[in-house]
Amino acid sequence: MGAYYDEIEIEDMSWDDEKRVYHYPCPCGDRFEISKAQLANYEDIATCPSCSLIVRVVYDPVSF
């Protein structure tokens, strides 16, 4: 996959303790989301539940 809306550093994302996901604002008004389980499985794509945009999350899986 290569058509990312953007690449976001994990440090720029916020942790949502209630939903248990990292999130980042999406231009559509919703937010991109990715879980710790996804990151632990080397998945680096955060999706927006309201639109088709995706972002690549930049993080170090070894230190995560």
PQR file of N, CA, C, O and H, with PARSE charges and radii, in Angstrom:
ATOM      1  N   MET A   1       0.853  -1.174   0.000 -0.4000 1.5000
ATOM      2  CA  MET A   1       0.000   0.000   0.000 -0.0000 2.0000
ATOM      3  C   MET A   1       0.897   1.235   0.000  0.5500 1.7000
ATOM      4  O   MET A   1       1.930   1.248   0.670 -0.5500 1.4000
ATOM      5  N   GLY A   2       0.515   2.266  -0.741 -0.4000 1.5000
ATOM      6  CA  GLY A   2       1.376   3.421  -0.806 -0.0000 2.0000
ATOM      7  C   GLY A   2       0.643   4.744  -0.884  0.5500 1.7000
ATOM      8  O   GLY A   2       1.293   5.788  -0.941 -0.5500 1.4000
ATOM      9  H   GLY A   2      -0.324   2.256  -1.284  0.4000 1.0000
ATOM     10  N   ALA A   3      -0.658   4.750  -0.889 -0.4000 1.5000
ATOM     11  CA  ALA A   3      -1.413   5.990  -1.025 -0.0000 2.0000
ATOM     12  C   ALA A   3      -1.880   6.498   0.340  0.5500 1.7000
ATOM     13  O   ALA A   3      -3.071   6.493   0.651 -0.5500 1.4000
ATOM     14  H   ALA A   3      -1.186   3.902  -0.843  0.4000 1.0000
ATOM     15  N   TYR A   4      -0.918   6.931   1.136 -0.4000 1.5000
ATOM     16  CA  TYR A   4      -1.240   7.446   2.465 -0.0000 2.0000
ATOM     17  C   TYR A   4      -1.598   8.921   2.368  0.5500 1.7000
ATOM     18  O   TYR A   4      -1.042   9.648   1.545 -0.5500 1.4000
ATOM     19  H   TYR A   4       0.049   6.935   0.884  0.4000 1.0000
ATOM     20  N   TYR A   5      -2.511   9.352   3.197 -0.4000 1.5000
ATOM     21  CA  TYR A   5      -2.810  10.772   3.294 -0.0000 2.0000
ATOM     22  C   TYR A   5      -1.613  11.516   3.882  0.5500 1.7000
ATOM     23  O   TYR A   5      -1.292  12.625   3.455 -0.5500 1.4000
ATOM     24  H   TYR A   5      -2.962   8.761   3.865  0.4000 1.0000
ATOM     25  N   ASP A   6      -0.954  10.895   4.867 -0.4000 1.5000
ATOM     26  CA  ASP A   6       0.191  11.516   5.531 -0.0000 2.0000
ATOM     27  C   ASP A   6       0.929  10.449   6.333  0.5500 1.7000
ATOM     28  O   ASP A   6       0.450   9.325   6.481 -0.5500 1.4000
ATOM     29  H   ASP A   6      -1.215   9.994   5.214  0.4000 1.0000
ATOM     30  N   GLU A   7       2.089  10.812   6.841 -0.4000 1.5000
ATOM     31  CA  GLU A   7       2.819   9.971   7.785 -0.0000 2.0000
ATOM     32  C   GLU A   7       2.885  10.730   9.098  0.5500 1.7000
ATOM     33  O   GLU A   7       3.296  11.890   9.130 -0.5500 1.4000
ATOM     34  H   GLU A   7       2.478  11.725   6.721  0.4000 1.0000
ATOM     35  N   ILE A   8       2.482  10.077  10.185 -0.4000 1.5000
ATOM     36  CA  ILE A   8       2.373  10.708  11.491 -0.0000 2.0000
ATOM     37  C   ILE A   8       3.285   9.985  12.481  0.5500 1.7000
ATOM     38  O   ILE A   8       3.258   8.758  12.577 -0.5500 1.4000
ATOM     39  H   ILE A   8       2.148   9.135  10.159  0.4000 1.0000
ATOM     40  N   GLU A   9       4.088  10.747  13.211 -0.4000 1.5000
ATOM     41  CA  GLU A   9       4.924  10.164  14.266 -0.0000 2.0000
ATOM     42  C   GLU A   9       4.021   9.740  15.427  0.5500 1.7000
ATOM     43  O   GLU A   9       3.069  10.444  15.765 -0.5500 1.4000
ATOM     44  H   GLU A   9       4.110  11.744  13.133  0.4000 1.0000
ATOM     45  N   ILE A  10       4.315   8.608  16.024 -0.4000 1.5000
ATOM     46  CA  ILE A  10       3.515   8.118  17.154 -0.0000 2.0000
ATOM     47  C   ILE A  10       3.493   9.139  18.290  0.5500 1.7000
ATOM     48  O   ILE A  10       2.509   9.238  19.022 -0.5500 1.4000
ATOM     49  H   ILE A  10       5.088   8.036  15.750  0.4000 1.0000
ATOM     50  N   GLU A  11       4.578   9.897  18.434 -0.4000 1.5000
ATOM     51  CA  GLU A  11       4.649  10.917  19.482 -0.0000 2.0000
ATOM     52  C   GLU A  11       3.653  12.057  19.257  0.5500 1.7000
ATOM     53  O   GLU A  11       3.301  12.767  20.199 -0.5500 1.4000
ATOM     54  H   GLU A  11       5.378   9.817  17.839  0.4000 1.0000
ATOM     55  N   ASP A  12       3.197  12.234  18.009 -0.4000 1.5000
ATOM     56  CA  ASP A  12       2.237  13.291  17.699 -0.0000 2.0000
ATOM     57  C   ASP A  12       0.793  12.834  17.880  0.5500 1.7000
ATOM     58  O   ASP A  12      -0.135  13.636  17.780 -0.5500 1.4000
ATOM     59  H   ASP A  12       3.483  11.657  17.244  0.4000 1.0000
ATOM     60  N   MET A  13       0.611  11.560  18.143 -0.4000 1.5000
ATOM     61  CA  MET A  13      -0.733  11.021  18.347 -0.0000 2.0000
ATOM     62  C   MET A  13      -1.074  11.082  19.832  0.5500 1.7000
ATOM     63  O   MET A  13      -0.185  11.143  20.681 -0.5500 1.4000
ATOM     64  H   MET A  13       1.365  10.908  18.224  0.4000 1.0000
ATOM     65  N   SER A  14      -2.352  11.064  20.131 -0.4000 1.5000
ATOM     66  CA  SER A  14      -2.836  11.084  21.518 -0.0000 2.0000
ATOM     67  C   SER A  14      -3.388   9.709  21.876  0.5500 1.7000
ATOM     68  O   SER A  14      -3.937   9.001  21.031 -0.5500 1.4000
ATOM     69  H   SER A  14      -3.074  11.013  19.441  0.4000 1.0000
ATOM     70  N   TRP A  15      -3.231   9.349  23.147 -0.4000 1.5000
ATOM     71  CA  TRP A  15      -3.764   8.076  23.648 -0.0000 2.0000
ATOM     72  C   TRP A  15      -5.145   8.295  24.223  0.5500 1.7000
ATOM     73  O   TRP A  15      -5.337   9.186  25.051 -0.5500 1.4000
ATOM     74  H   TRP A  15      -2.785   9.924  23.833  0.4000 1.0000
ATOM     75  N   ASP A  16      -6.113   7.495  23.797 -0.4000 1.5000
ATOM     76  CA  ASP A  16      -7.475   7.535  24.313 -0.0000 2.0000
ATOM     77  C   ASP A  16      -7.633   6.335  25.244  0.5500 1.7000
ATOM     78  O   ASP A  16      -7.756   5.198  24.790 -0.5500 1.4000
ATOM     79  H   ASP A  16      -5.957   6.771  23.124  0.4000 1.0000
ATOM     80  N   ASP A  17      -7.629   6.601  26.551 -0.4000 1.5000
ATOM     81  CA  ASP A  17      -7.693   5.515  27.530 -0.0000 2.0000
ATOM     82  C   ASP A  17      -9.044   4.808  27.520  0.5500 1.7000
ATOM     83  O   ASP A  17      -9.126   3.621  27.834 -0.5500 1.4000
ATOM     84  H   ASP A  17      -7.529   7.525  26.919  0.4000 1.0000
ATOM     85  N   GLU A  18     -10.094   5.525  27.162 -0.4000 1.5000
ATOM     86  CA  GLU A  18     -11.425   4.921  27.131 -0.0000 2.0000
ATOM     87  C   GLU A  18     -11.571   3.939  25.969  0.5500 1.7000
ATOM     88  O   GLU A  18     -12.054   2.822  26.153 -0.5500 1.4000
ATOM     89  H   GLU A  18     -10.027   6.489  26.907  0.4000 1.0000
ATOM     90  N   LYS A  19     -11.151   4.359  24.764 -0.4000 1.5000
ATOM     91  CA  LYS A  19     -11.261   3.493  23.585 -0.0000 2.0000
ATOM     92  C   LYS A  19     -10.031   2.609  23.393  0.5500 1.7000
ATOM     93  O   LYS A  19     -10.047   1.695  22.568 -0.5500 1.4000
ATOM     94  H   LYS A  19     -10.759   5.267  24.614  0.4000 1.0000
ATOM     95  N   ARG A  20      -8.952   2.879  24.160 -0.4000 1.5000
ATOM     96  CA  ARG A  20      -7.716   2.094  24.117 -0.0000 2.0000
ATOM     97  C   ARG A  20      -7.062   2.138  22.729  0.5500 1.7000
ATOM     98  O   ARG A  20      -6.613   1.116  22.210 -0.5500 1.4000
ATOM     99  H   ARG A  20      -8.939   3.622  24.830  0.4000 1.0000
ATOM    100  N   VAL A  21      -7.017   3.335  22.140 -0.4000 1.5000
ATOM    101  CA  VAL A  21      -6.380   3.533  20.837 -0.0000 2.0000
ATOM    102  C   VAL A  21      -5.592   4.836  20.829  0.5500 1.7000
ATOM    103  O   VAL A  21      -5.880   5.759  21.591 -0.5500 1.4000
ATOM    104  H   VAL A  21      -7.382   4.166  22.561  0.4000 1.0000
ATOM    105  N   TYR A  22      -4.599   4.891  19.959 -0.4000 1.5000
ATOM    106  CA  TYR A  22      -3.957   6.166  19.645 -0.0000 2.0000
ATOM    107  C   TYR A  22      -4.817   6.831  18.582  0.5500 1.7000
ATOM    108  O   TYR A  22      -5.406   6.157  17.737 -0.5500 1.4000
ATOM    109  H   TYR A  22      -4.365   4.141  19.341  0.4000 1.0000
ATOM    110  N   HIS A  23      -4.887   8.158  18.629 -0.4000 1.5000
ATOM    111  CA  HIS A  23      -5.680   8.838  17.612 -0.0000 2.0000
ATOM    112  C   HIS A  23      -5.015  10.136  17.176  0.5500 1.7000
ATOM    113  O   HIS A  23      -4.147  10.687  17.853 -0.5500 1.4000
ATOM    114  H   HIS A  23      -4.408   8.705  19.315  0.4000 1.0000
ATOM    115  N   TYR A  24      -5.468  10.602  16.001 -0.4000 1.5000
ATOM    116  CA  TYR A  24      -4.946  11.822  15.398 -0.0000 2.0000
ATOM    117  C   TYR A  24      -6.078  12.423  14.574  0.5500 1.7000
ATOM    118  O   TYR A  24      -6.800  11.681  13.907 -0.5500 1.4000
ATOM    119  H   TYR A  24      -6.173  10.155  15.451  0.4000 1.0000
ATOM    120  N   PRO A  25      -6.259  13.756  14.596 -0.5600 1.5000
ATOM    121  CA  PRO A  25      -7.377  14.369  13.869  0.2800 2.0000
ATOM    122  C   PRO A  25      -7.331  14.094  12.360  0.5500 1.7000
ATOM    123  O   PRO A  25      -6.268  14.141  11.740 -0.5500 1.4000
ATOM    124  N   CYS A  26      -8.477  13.812  11.799 -0.4000 1.5000
ATOM    125  CA  CYS A  26      -8.643  13.613  10.361 -0.0000 2.0000
ATOM    126  C   CYS A  26      -9.288  14.871   9.771  0.5500 1.7000
ATOM    127  O   CYS A  26     -10.097  15.509  10.445 -0.5500 1.4000
ATOM    128  H   CYS A  26      -9.340  13.773  12.302  0.4000 1.0000
ATOM    129  N   PRO A  27      -8.954  15.239   8.543 -0.5600 1.5000
ATOM    130  CA  PRO A  27      -9.566  16.421   7.936  0.2800 2.0000
ATOM    131  C   PRO A  27     -11.092  16.348   7.830  0.5500 1.7000
ATOM    132  O   PRO A  27     -11.748  17.384   7.721 -0.5500 1.4000
ATOM    133  N   CYS A  28     -11.664  15.147   7.860 -0.4000 1.5000
ATOM    134  CA  CYS A  28     -13.116  15.020   7.741 -0.0000 2.0000
ATOM    135  C   CYS A  28     -13.842  15.400   9.031  0.5500 1.7000
ATOM    136  O   CYS A  28     -15.066  15.530   9.049 -0.5500 1.4000
ATOM    137  H   CYS A  28     -11.131  14.306   7.949  0.4000 1.0000
ATOM    138  N   GLY A  29     -13.074  15.577  10.113 -0.4000 1.5000
ATOM    139  CA  GLY A  29     -13.692  15.921  11.396 -0.0000 2.0000
ATOM    140  C   GLY A  29     -13.667  14.783  12.394  0.5500 1.7000
ATOM    141  O   GLY A  29     -13.854  15.008  13.590 -0.5500 1.4000
ATOM    142  H   GLY A  29     -12.080  15.471  10.099  0.4000 1.0000
ATOM    143  N   ASP A  30     -13.442  13.579  11.935 -0.4000 1.5000
ATOM    144  CA  ASP A  30     -13.315  12.423  12.836 -0.0000 2.0000
ATOM    145  C   ASP A  30     -11.841  12.296  13.212  0.5500 1.7000
ATOM    146  O   ASP A  30     -11.139  13.305  13.279 -0.5500 1.4000
ATOM    147  H   ASP A  30     -13.290  13.395  10.964  0.4000 1.0000
ATOM    148  N   ARG A  31     -11.365  11.092  13.456 -0.4000 1.5000
ATOM    149  CA  ARG A  31      -9.961  10.923  13.796 -0.0000 2.0000
ATOM    150  C   ARG A  31      -9.442   9.562  13.340  0.5500 1.7000
ATOM    151  O   ARG A  31     -10.171   8.569  13.336 -0.5500 1.4000
ATOM    152  H   ARG A  31     -11.935  10.272  13.401  0.4000 1.0000
ATOM    153  N   PHE A  32      -8.169   9.539  12.957 -0.4000 1.5000
ATOM    154  CA  PHE A  32      -7.488   8.298  12.630 -0.0000 2.0000
ATOM    155  C   PHE A  32      -7.262   7.547  13.930  0.5500 1.7000
ATOM    156  O   PHE A  32      -7.010   8.165  14.965 -0.5500 1.4000
ATOM    157  H   PHE A  32      -7.577  10.345  12.960  0.4000 1.0000
ATOM    158  N   GLU A  33      -7.349   6.208  13.894 -0.4000 1.5000
ATOM    159  CA  GLU A  33      -7.176   5.411  15.098 -0.0000 2.0000
ATOM    160  C   GLU A  33      -6.336   4.174  14.807  0.5500 1.7000
ATOM    161  O   GLU A  33      -6.426   3.574  13.736 -0.5500 1.4000
ATOM    162  H   GLU A  33      -7.554   5.706  13.053  0.4000 1.0000
ATOM    163  N   ILE A  34      -5.510   3.806  15.799 -0.4000 1.5000
ATOM    164  CA  ILE A  34      -4.738   2.568  15.728 -0.0000 2.0000
ATOM    165  C   ILE A  34      -4.527   2.067  17.157  0.5500 1.7000
ATOM    166  O   ILE A  34      -4.264   2.858  18.064 -0.5500 1.4000
ATOM    167  H   ILE A  34      -5.437   4.293  16.669  0.4000 1.0000
ATOM    168  N   SER A  35      -4.640   0.762  17.354 -0.4000 1.5000
ATOM    169  CA  SER A  35      -4.516   0.189  18.696 -0.0000 2.0000
ATOM    170  C   SER A  35      -3.083  -0.246  18.982  0.5500 1.7000
ATOM    171  O   SER A  35      -2.264  -0.378  18.073 -0.5500 1.4000
ATOM    172  H   SER A  35      -4.853   0.120  16.618  0.4000 1.0000
ATOM    173  N   LYS A  36      -2.799  -0.465  20.262 -0.4000 1.5000
ATOM    174  CA  LYS A  36      -1.483  -0.978  20.646 -0.0000 2.0000
ATOM    175  C   LYS A  36      -1.274  -2.383  20.088  0.5500 1.7000
ATOM    176  O   LYS A  36      -0.155  -2.749  19.729 -0.5500 1.4000
ATOM    177  H   LYS A  36      -3.464  -0.358  21.001  0.4000 1.0000
ATOM    178  N   ALA A  37      -2.338  -3.164  20.016 -0.4000 1.5000
ATOM    179  CA  ALA A  37      -2.233  -4.520  19.470 -0.0000 2.0000
ATOM    180  C   ALA A  37      -1.824  -4.479  18.001  0.5500 1.7000
ATOM    181  O   ALA A  37      -0.999  -5.282  17.565 -0.5500 1.4000
ATOM    182  H   ALA A  37      -3.248  -2.866  20.307  0.4000 1.0000
ATOM    183  N   GLN A  38      -2.391  -3.556  17.242 -0.4000 1.5000
ATOM    184  CA  GLN A  38      -2.008  -3.416  15.838 -0.0000 2.0000
ATOM    185  C   GLN A  38      -0.530  -3.044  15.730  0.5500 1.7000
ATOM    186  O   GLN A  38       0.205  -3.624  14.931 -0.5500 1.4000
ATOM    187  H   GLN A  38      -3.061  -2.903  17.596  0.4000 1.0000
ATOM    188  N   LEU A  39      -0.105  -2.083  16.529 -0.4000 1.5000
ATOM    189  CA  LEU A  39       1.294  -1.658  16.501 -0.0000 2.0000
ATOM    190  C   LEU A  39       2.223  -2.803  16.909  0.5500 1.7000
ATOM    191  O   LEU A  39       3.296  -2.965  16.328 -0.5500 1.4000
ATOM    192  H   LEU A  39      -0.702  -1.612  17.178  0.4000 1.0000
ATOM    193  N   ALA A  40       1.819  -3.598  17.903 -0.4000 1.5000
ATOM    194  CA  ALA A  40       2.624  -4.726  18.346 -0.0000 2.0000
ATOM    195  C   ALA A  40       2.749  -5.786  17.253  0.5500 1.7000
ATOM    196  O   ALA A  40       3.722  -6.538  17.226 -0.5500 1.4000
ATOM    197  H   ALA A  40       0.947  -3.467  18.375  0.4000 1.0000
ATOM    198  N   ASN A  41       1.770  -5.847  16.354 -0.4000 1.5000
ATOM    199  CA  ASN A  41       1.789  -6.789  15.230 -0.0000 2.0000
ATOM    200  C   ASN A  41       2.427  -6.170  13.986  0.5500 1.7000
ATOM    201  O   ASN A  41       2.257  -6.673  12.875 -0.5500 1.4000
ATOM    202  H   ASN A  41       0.979  -5.236  16.375  0.4000 1.0000
ATOM    203  N   TYR A  42       3.162  -5.076  14.186 -0.4000 1.5000
ATOM    204  CA  TYR A  42       3.879  -4.383  13.105 -0.0000 2.0000
ATOM    205  C   TYR A  42       2.939  -3.773  12.065  0.5500 1.7000
ATOM    206  O   TYR A  42       3.348  -3.521  10.932 -0.5500 1.4000
ATOM    207  H   TYR A  42       3.299  -4.668  15.088  0.4000 1.0000
ATOM    208  N   GLU A  43       1.703  -3.539  12.439 -0.4000 1.5000
ATOM    209  CA  GLU A  43       0.772  -2.836  11.552 -0.0000 2.0000
ATOM    210  C   GLU A  43       0.956  -1.348  11.789  0.5500 1.7000
ATOM    211  O   GLU A  43       0.914  -0.893  12.932 -0.5500 1.4000
ATOM    212  H   GLU A  43       1.370  -3.744  13.360  0.4000 1.0000
ATOM    213  N   ASP A  44       1.159  -0.585  10.723 -0.4000 1.5000
ATOM    214  CA  ASP A  44       1.434   0.837  10.885 -0.0000 2.0000
ATOM    215  C   ASP A  44       0.436   1.730  10.155  0.5500 1.7000
ATOM    216  O   ASP A  44       0.737   2.887   9.860 -0.5500 1.4000
ATOM    217  H   ASP A  44       1.193  -0.955   9.795  0.4000 1.0000
ATOM    218  N   ILE A  45      -0.747   1.201   9.862 -0.4000 1.5000
ATOM    219  CA  ILE A  45      -1.764   1.963   9.152 -0.0000 2.0000
ATOM    220  C   ILE A  45      -2.898   2.322  10.110  0.5500 1.7000
ATOM    221  O   ILE A  45      -3.561   1.450  10.671 -0.5500 1.4000
ATOM    222  H   ILE A  45      -0.992   0.261  10.101  0.4000 1.0000
ATOM    223  N   ALA A  46      -3.102   3.634  10.284 -0.4000 1.5000
ATOM    224  CA  ALA A  46      -4.228   4.112  11.087 -0.0000 2.0000
ATOM    225  C   ALA A  46      -5.340   4.520  10.124  0.5500 1.7000
ATOM    226  O   ALA A  46      -5.095   5.192   9.122 -0.5500 1.4000
ATOM    227  H   ALA A  46      -2.563   4.343   9.828  0.4000 1.0000
ATOM    228  N   THR A  47      -6.547   4.110  10.437 -0.4000 1.5000
ATOM    229  CA  THR A  47      -7.676   4.392   9.561 -0.0000 2.0000
ATOM    230  C   THR A  47      -8.639   5.366  10.224  0.5500 1.7000
ATOM    231  O   THR A  47      -8.677   5.496  11.448 -0.5500 1.4000
ATOM    232  H   THR A  47      -6.746   3.564  11.250  0.4000 1.0000
ATOM    233  N   CYS A  48      -9.405   6.036   9.397 -0.4000 1.5000
ATOM    234  CA  CYS A  48     -10.483   6.888   9.883 -0.0000 2.0000
ATOM    235  C   CYS A  48     -11.785   6.134   9.681  0.5500 1.7000
ATOM    236  O   CYS A  48     -12.048   5.664   8.575 -0.5500 1.4000
ATOM    237  H   CYS A  48      -9.374   5.930   8.403  0.4000 1.0000
ATOM    238  N   PRO A  49     -12.611   6.003  10.714 -0.5600 1.5000
ATOM    239  CA  PRO A  49     -13.857   5.257  10.560  0.2800 2.0000
ATOM    240  C   PRO A  49     -14.928   5.984   9.737  0.5500 1.7000
ATOM    241  O   PRO A  49     -15.927   5.376   9.353 -0.5500 1.4000
ATOM    242  N   SER A  50     -14.727   7.278   9.464 -0.4000 1.5000
ATOM    243  CA  SER A  50     -15.746   8.051   8.766 -0.0000 2.0000
ATOM    244  C   SER A  50     -15.446   8.319   7.294  0.5500 1.7000
ATOM    245  O   SER A  50     -16.338   8.711   6.542 -0.5500 1.4000
ATOM    246  H   SER A  50     -13.915   7.772   9.777  0.4000 1.0000
ATOM    247  N   CYS A  51     -14.200   8.111   6.878 -0.4000 1.5000
ATOM    248  CA  CYS A  51     -13.867   8.372   5.478 -0.0000 2.0000
ATOM    249  C   CYS A  51     -12.824   7.353   5.021  0.5500 1.7000
ATOM    250  O   CYS A  51     -12.466   6.450   5.778 -0.5500 1.4000
ATOM    251  H   CYS A  51     -13.475   7.792   7.489  0.4000 1.0000
ATOM    252  N   SER A  52     -12.346   7.489   3.811 -0.4000 1.5000
ATOM    253  CA  SER A  52     -11.419   6.498   3.254 -0.0000 2.0000
ATOM    254  C   SER A  52      -9.949   6.852   3.456  0.5500 1.7000
ATOM    255  O   SER A  52      -9.079   6.123   2.980 -0.5500 1.4000
ATOM    256  H   SER A  52     -12.637   8.222   3.196  0.4000 1.0000
ATOM    257  N   LEU A  53      -9.648   7.947   4.148 -0.4000 1.5000
ATOM    258  CA  LEU A  53      -8.256   8.338   4.343 -0.0000 2.0000
ATOM    259  C   LEU A  53      -7.547   7.403   5.322  0.5500 1.7000
ATOM    260  O   LEU A  53      -8.143   6.904   6.276 -0.5500 1.4000
ATOM    261  H   LEU A  53     -10.354   8.539   4.535  0.4000 1.0000
ATOM    262  N   ILE A  54      -6.264   7.183   5.058 -0.4000 1.5000
ATOM    263  CA  ILE A  54      -5.420   6.403   5.954 -0.0000 2.0000
ATOM    264  C   ILE A  54      -4.101   7.147   6.138  0.5500 1.7000
ATOM    265  O   ILE A  54      -3.681   7.911   5.269 -0.5500 1.4000
ATOM    266  H   ILE A  54      -5.780   7.589   4.283  0.4000 1.0000
ATOM    267  N   VAL A  55      -3.456   6.917   7.273 -0.4000 1.5000
ATOM    268  CA  VAL A  55      -2.133   7.479   7.515 -0.0000 2.0000
ATOM    269  C   VAL A  55      -1.197   6.358   7.932  0.5500 1.7000
ATOM    270  O   VAL A  55      -1.621   5.340   8.480 -0.5500 1.4000
ATOM    271  H   VAL A  55      -3.797   6.297   7.980  0.4000 1.0000
ATOM    272  N   ARG A  56       0.068   6.566   7.664 -0.4000 1.5000
ATOM    273  CA  ARG A  56       1.098   5.634   8.120 -0.0000 2.0000
ATOM    274  C   ARG A  56       1.645   6.173   9.431  0.5500 1.7000
ATOM    275  O   ARG A  56       2.031   7.339   9.516 -0.5500 1.4000
ATOM    276  H   ARG A  56       0.412   7.393   7.220  0.4000 1.0000
ATOM    277  N   VAL A  57       1.679   5.333  10.443 -0.4000 1.5000
ATOM    278  CA  VAL A  57       2.202   5.715  11.753 -0.0000 2.0000
ATOM    279  C   VAL A  57       3.688   5.356  11.784  0.5500 1.7000
ATOM    280  O   VAL A  57       4.070   4.208  11.558 -0.5500 1.4000
ATOM    281  H   VAL A  57       1.366   4.386  10.374  0.4000 1.0000
ATOM    282  N   VAL A  58       4.511   6.359  12.067 -0.4000 1.5000
ATOM    283  CA  VAL A  58       5.952   6.154  12.132 -0.0000 2.0000
ATOM    284  C   VAL A  58       6.320   5.899  13.597  0.5500 1.7000
ATOM    285  O   VAL A  58       6.108   6.750  14.461 -0.5500 1.4000
ATOM    286  H   VAL A  58       4.200   7.292  12.250  0.4000 1.0000
ATOM    287  N   TYR A  59       6.873   4.717  13.856 -0.4000 1.5000
ATOM    288  CA  TYR A  59       7.263   4.340  15.216 -0.0000 2.0000
ATOM    289  C   TYR A  59       8.331   3.264  15.133  0.5500 1.7000
ATOM    290  O   TYR A  59       8.531   2.657  14.081 -0.5500 1.4000
ATOM    291  H   TYR A  59       7.045   4.026  13.154  0.4000 1.0000
ATOM    292  N   ASP A  60       9.006   3.034  16.226 -0.4000 1.5000
ATOM    293  CA  ASP A  60      10.029   1.991  16.289 -0.0000 2.0000
ATOM    294  C   ASP A  60       9.417   0.754  16.933  0.5500 1.7000
ATOM    295  O   ASP A  60       9.221   0.725  18.148 -0.5500 1.4000
ATOM    296  H   ASP A  60       8.844   3.527  17.080  0.4000 1.0000
ATOM    297  N   PRO A  61       9.116  -0.262  16.143 -0.5600 1.5000
ATOM    298  CA  PRO A  61       8.461  -1.450  16.705  0.2800 2.0000
ATOM    299  C   PRO A  61       9.313  -2.185  17.728  0.5500 1.7000
ATOM    300  O   PRO A  61       8.771  -2.880  18.588 -0.5500 1.4000
ATOM    301  N   VAL A  62      10.617  -2.051  17.657 -0.4000 1.5000
ATOM    302  CA  VAL A  62      11.490  -2.743  18.601 -0.0000 2.0000
ATOM    303  C   VAL A  62      11.357  -2.132  19.995  0.5500 1.7000
ATOM    304  O   VAL A  62      11.277  -2.863  20.982 -0.5500 1.4000
ATOM    305  H   VAL A  62      11.057  -1.487  16.959  0.4000 1.0000
ATOM    306  N   SER A  63      11.331  -0.819  20.085 -0.4000 1.5000
ATOM    307  CA  SER A  63      11.217  -0.170  21.402 -0.0000 2.0000
ATOM    308  C   SER A  63       9.768  -0.008  21.834  0.5500 1.7000
ATOM    309  O   SER A  63       9.515   0.380  22.974 -0.5500 1.4000
ATOM    310  H   SER A  63      11.396  -0.225  19.283  0.4000 1.0000
ATOM    311  N   PHE A  64       8.815  -0.292  20.965 -0.4000 1.5000
ATOM    312  CA  PHE A  64       7.415  -0.146  21.319 -0.0000 2.0000
ATOM    313  C   PHE A  64       7.027  -1.267  22.257  0.5500 1.7000
ATOM    314  O   PHE A  64       5.876  -1.341  22.688 -0.5500 1.4000
ATOM    315  H   PHE A  64       9.021  -0.607  20.038  0.4000 1.0000
TER
END
